[in-house]
Structures are given as C-alpha cells and as structure tokens.
C-alpha cells in the first residue's frame, strides 16, 4: 500500500511540476505580449497550484504513513506555505521565486523537481 501510494504521489507531483513549468513559460510569453497584469495572473495560478499541494495530497500521504509520510507532509506543507504567503502578500517577485533557491541557474531543476527525484530514489 505504501509503495503504491508513493508511486501515485510521485505521478501527481510530476504533473504539478509540469504545470508549474508551463505556467512559468506562459507567464514569460504574456509578459512580453500582454504586460505585467497578464504575467501576474499566470504567477498567481502557479502559486495557487503550489498552495494546494498539502490539501490535494493529503489522502496519499496518509496512505504512505510512517516517517516517510510525515516527511512528505512536512515538505509539501513548506511548498504550500511559501505559495500561500506569496499569494497573501501579492508579491509578483515572491511568486516568481517560488521553488527556486537564490543560486538557481537556468536549466537546472527547481526544488519540486529535485524533491520528486529524491522520492523516486526511495520508491
């Protein structure tokens, strides 16, 4: 049961990571063509997606259980809380920086993608 739940969680997180990348690309495109407001809308979608991670994955993390389940809950809540904070304060900069450490270089995986890779090693 734990392995199946972990596999389902990884699959869901991969979908979220793809959607995040897609929203970021769409945001860059509309920034150049439609301006700052359209860009902010895309970033808000990204932040809302991340803010809902804890809620959307609750059932799966319960099935994983144990220390790993607790760790996953904590990590996903970190992502969720950062995104919720960005939405609450309405900071476009903060929304842009979600999932990216200060030393991130273009083309490198973001924090969610790195976490997914870590989970795959454990599966």
C-alpha positions as a Markdown table, in Angstrom:
| # | Residue | x | y | z |
|---|---|---|---|---|
| 1 | Unk | 0.0 | 0.0 | 0.0 |
| 2 | Unk | 2.8 | 2.4 | 0.9 |
| 3 | Unk | 4.7 | 1.8 | -2.4 |
| 4 | Unk | 1.5 | 2.3 | -4.4 |
| 5 | Unk | 0.7 | 5.5 | -2.6 |
| 6 | Unk | 4.2 | 6.8 | -3.1 |
| 7 | Unk | 4.1 | 6.0 | -6.8 |
| 8 | Unk | 0.7 | 7.8 | -7.1 |
| 9 | Unk | 2.1 | 10.8 | -5.2 |
| 10 | Unk | 5.2 | 10.9 | -7.4 |
| 11 | Unk | 3.0 | 10.8 | -10.5 |
| 12 | Unk | 0.8 | 13.6 | -9.2 |
| 13 | Unk | 3.8 | 15.8 | -8.2 |
| 14 | Unk | 5.3 | 15.2 | -11.7 |
| 15 | Unk | 2.0 | 16.6 | -13.2 |
| 16 | Unk | 2.2 | 19.6 | -10.8 |
| 17 | Unk | 5.8 | 20.2 | -11.8 |
| 18 | Unk | 5.0 | 20.1 | -15.5 |
| 19 | Unk | 2.1 | 22.5 | -15.0 |
| 20 | Unk | 4.3 | 24.9 | -13.0 |
| 21 | Unk | 6.9 | 24.9 | -15.8 |
| 22 | Unk | 4.0 | 25.5 | -18.3 |
| 23 | Unk | 2.6 | 28.4 | -16.3 |
| 24 | Unk | 6.1 | 30.0 | -16.0 |
| 25 | Unk | 6.6 | 29.7 | -19.8 |
| 26 | Unk | 3.2 | 31.2 | -20.4 |
| 27 | Unk | 3.9 | 33.9 | -18.0 |
| 28 | Unk | 7.1 | 34.8 | -19.8 |
| 29 | Unk | 5.3 | 34.9 | -23.1 |
| 30 | Unk | 2.4 | 37.1 | -21.9 |
| 31 | Unk | 4.8 | 39.5 | -20.1 |
| 32 | Unk | 6.3 | 40.4 | -23.5 |
| 33 | Unk | 3.0 | 40.5 | -25.4 |
| 34 | Unk | 0.3 | 41.5 | -22.9 |
| 35 | Unk | 2.2 | 43.1 | -20.0 |
| 36 | Unk | 2.6 | 42.8 | -16.2 |
| 37 | Unk | -1.0 | 42.1 | -15.3 |
| 38 | Unk | -1.2 | 39.0 | -17.5 |
| 39 | Unk | 2.1 | 37.9 | -16.2 |
| 40 | Unk | 0.9 | 38.2 | -12.6 |
| 41 | Unk | -2.2 | 36.2 | -13.4 |
| 42 | Unk | 0.0 | 33.3 | -14.6 |
| 43 | Unk | 2.2 | 33.5 | -11.5 |
| 44 | Unk | -0.9 | 33.5 | -9.2 |
| 45 | Unk | -2.1 | 30.3 | -10.9 |
| 46 | Unk | 1.4 | 28.8 | -10.2 |
| 47 | Unk | 1.2 | 29.9 | -6.5 |
| 48 | Unk | -2.4 | 28.6 | -6.2 |
| 49 | Unk | -1.3 | 25.3 | -7.6 |
| 50 | Unk | 1.5 | 25.0 | -5.1 |
| 51 | Unk | -0.6 | 26.4 | -2.2 |
| 52 | Unk | -3.0 | 23.5 | -2.6 |
| 53 | Unk | -0.3 | 20.7 | -2.6 |
| 54 | Unk | -0.8 | 19.8 | 1.1 |
| 55 | Unk | -4.6 | 19.6 | 0.7 |
| 56 | Unk | -4.5 | 17.7 | -2.7 |
| 57 | Unk | -2.0 | 15.1 | -1.5 |
| 58 | Unk | -3.4 | 14.5 | 2.0 |
| 59 | Unk | -5.0 | 11.2 | 1.2 |
| 60 | Unk | -1.9 | 9.8 | -0.4 |
| 61 | Unk | 0.4 | 11.0 | 2.3 |
| 62 | Unk | -1.9 | 9.3 | 4.9 |
| 63 | Unk | -1.5 | 6.0 | 2.9 |
| 64 | Unk | 2.3 | 6.4 | 2.8 |
| 65 | Unk | 2.4 | 6.8 | 6.6 |
| 66 | Unk | 5.3 | 6.3 | 8.9 |
| 67 | Unk | 8.4 | 8.5 | 8.9 |
| 68 | Unk | 8.4 | 8.9 | 5.2 |
| 69 | Unk | 4.7 | 10.0 | 5.2 |
| 70 | Unk | 5.5 | 12.6 | 7.9 |
| 71 | Unk | 8.5 | 13.8 | 6.0 |
| 72 | Unk | 6.5 | 14.2 | 2.8 |
| 73 | Unk | 3.7 | 16.0 | 4.6 |
| 74 | Unk | 6.3 | 18.4 | 6.1 |
| 75 | Unk | 8.0 | 19.1 | 2.7 |
| 76 | Unk | 4.7 | 19.6 | 0.8 |
| 77 | Unk | 3.5 | 21.9 | 3.5 |
| 78 | Unk | 6.7 | 24.0 | 3.1 |
| 79 | Unk | 5.9 | 24.4 | -0.6 |
| 80 | Unk | 2.2 | 25.2 | 0.2 |
| 81 | Unk | 3.0 | 27.7 | 3.0 |
| 82 | Unk | 5.5 | 29.6 | 0.8 |
| 83 | Unk | 3.0 | 29.8 | -2.0 |
| 84 | Unk | 0.2 | 30.9 | 0.3 |
| 85 | Unk | 2.4 | 33.6 | 1.7 |
| 86 | Unk | 3.2 | 34.9 | -1.8 |
| 87 | Unk | -0.5 | 35.0 | -2.6 |
| 88 | Unk | -1.4 | 36.7 | 0.6 |
| 89 | Unk | 1.1 | 39.5 | 0.2 |
| 90 | Unk | 0.6 | 39.7 | -3.6 |
| 91 | Unk | 4.3 | 39.8 | -4.4 |
| 92 | Unk | 5.0 | 39.0 | -8.0 |
| 93 | Unk | 8.7 | 38.7 | -7.2 |
| 94 | Unk | 7.9 | 36.1 | -4.4 |
| 95 | Unk | 5.7 | 34.2 | -6.8 |
| 96 | Unk | 8.4 | 34.2 | -9.4 |
| 97 | Unk | 10.9 | 32.9 | -6.9 |
| 98 | Unk | 8.7 | 30.0 | -5.6 |
| 99 | Unk | 10.7 | 26.7 | -5.9 |
| 100 | Unk | 13.9 | 28.5 | -6.9 |
| 101 | Unk | 16.9 | 28.9 | -4.5 |
| 102 | Unk | 18.9 | 32.1 | -4.8 |
| 103 | Unk | 21.8 | 30.3 | -6.6 |
| 104 | Unk | 19.5 | 28.6 | -9.2 |
| 105 | Unk | 20.7 | 28.6 | -12.7 |
| 106 | Unk | 18.5 | 28.4 | -15.8 |
| 107 | Unk | 18.0 | 24.9 | -17.0 |
| 108 | Unk | 18.6 | 23.3 | -13.6 |
| 109 | Unk | 15.7 | 21.5 | -11.8 |
| 110 | Unk | 13.7 | 23.5 | -9.3 |
| 111 | Unk | 13.1 | 22.5 | -5.7 |
| 112 | Unk | 9.9 | 20.5 | -6.5 |
| 113 | Unk | 11.7 | 18.6 | -9.3 |
| 114 | Unk | 14.6 | 17.9 | -7.0 |
| 115 | Unk | 12.2 | 16.6 | -4.4 |
| 116 | Unk | 10.5 | 14.3 | -6.9 |
| 117 | Unk | 13.9 | 12.9 | -7.9 |
| 118 | Unk | 14.6 | 12.2 | -4.2 |
| 119 | Unk | 11.3 | 10.4 | -3.8 |
| 120 | Unk | 11.9 | 8.3 | -6.9 |
| 121 | Unk | 15.2 | 7.1 | -5.3 |
| 122 | Unk | 13.2 | 6.0 | -2.3 |
| 123 | Unk | 10.4 | 4.3 | -4.2 |
